[in-house]
C-alpha cells in the first residue's frame, strides 16, 4: 500500500504526480477469520479426466430437473397445505428453478449457435 504525505499534485509531462513524501507499507492480509477461504489439503490433478462431457451434461440437467421438481412440489404443498410450508421457501425454490432453466437455455442456445457457425460453409 502506498501512503502519501501530500502537499498537492503537479503535472510534469502532462501526467499527474503527487508532491510530498511517499512510503510503501506492506501489510499482511489477516486470514484468521473462519469465514475466509482456506486452501484445500489435496489438490486434484488437472491432467486426470474422470468423466466425459456427456456425463457432466447429464448430471447438470438432472440437477436442473431436481430444482424444477422441488419447486413444483413446494408450490402444490403451498396450495393444499399452506400451513406446512413458508411462503419464502416456495418463492426461493421457484426462482432457483427459473434461473437454472434460463441458464440451461442460454448455454444450449450458445452451443447450438457455435455448432451452426462451425458447420456453415462460407
N, C-alpha and C positions, 0 to 999 in steps of 0.2 A: 504494500500500500504506500502510495506517495503522500507525504504530509508536507504542506507548504506553509510558510510564514510569508504571506503576500503583502506587497506594497502596491500592487497594481498589475496591469498587463501591458506589455509593449508589443508592437507589431513589426519586428525586423523581418525583412524579405517577405512581407505580406502574410506571415504566419504568426498567430498569437503565441506569446511566451510570457510565463508568469515571472514577475520581478520579485525577487526575495530569496530566502533560503529554502532549499529542498532537502528533505531527508527521506530515505527509504527505510521502511519498517516492515519486516516480515513477521506477521502474526500467525502463529499456528492455528489451524482450524480445530476447534474442540469437537470431538465425536463421542462424547461420553453419554449423550442422551440416548435412551433406549429407542426413541423414535427414528434415530439416524440409521441409514442403511449400513449394514456391516458386510464385508466381503464374505462370500461363501467359502467353506473349507475346501471343498473339492471342485475344481474347475472341469467342466466337460471338455472332452477332446473335440474340437470343431471338425477334425478330419473324419470322424466316425459318423456315419449316417445310419440312423436306426430305423427310420420309416420313410416311405416314399411320399411323393406329393399327394397321390390318391388317398392314402391312409389319413394324412393330416387333414385333407379337404373333407373326407368323410366324418372325421371326429368333430371338426368345426361345424359342419352342417348339423350334426347330431346335437351339439350344444345349442345351436340356434333353435332347433326343434324343441328341445327341452325347455328353453326360455318361453317359447310360444305356448307350449302345453301348460306350463306353470301359470302363465298369465290367464289363459282360458279357464283353468281350474279355479284360480282365485276370483275371477270375475263371476263365475257361476256360484261360487260359495258366497260371495257378497250379495247375490240376488236371493238365494234360497235360505241362507243362514247369516243374516247381516251382523249379528252379534258375535259370530265366531271369527271374524277377520276384521282387521283395521283397514280403514279407507286408504291410508298412505301406502300400505303394503300392496294393495290392488293397483294403485297408480304407478308405484315404482316397478312392479312386475310388468305392467303394460308398456311402460316407457323402455325398459330393458329389452323387451321383445321387439318393440318397434325399431329401436336403434340397431339391434342385431340384424333384423330383416333388411333395413335400409343399407347398412354396411355391406351385407352379403350381396344385395342387388347392385350396389355401386362397384364392388370388386368384380362381380360377374360381368357387368357391362364393360368394364375396363379390359378384362381378359378377352372378351369377345371382340371388342374393337381392335385390340392388339393382334389377335389371330387373323382378323379380316385384313388388317393393314399388311401383315406379313404374307398372306396368301394372295393378295390382289396384285396381279402383274401390271406394272405401269412402266 
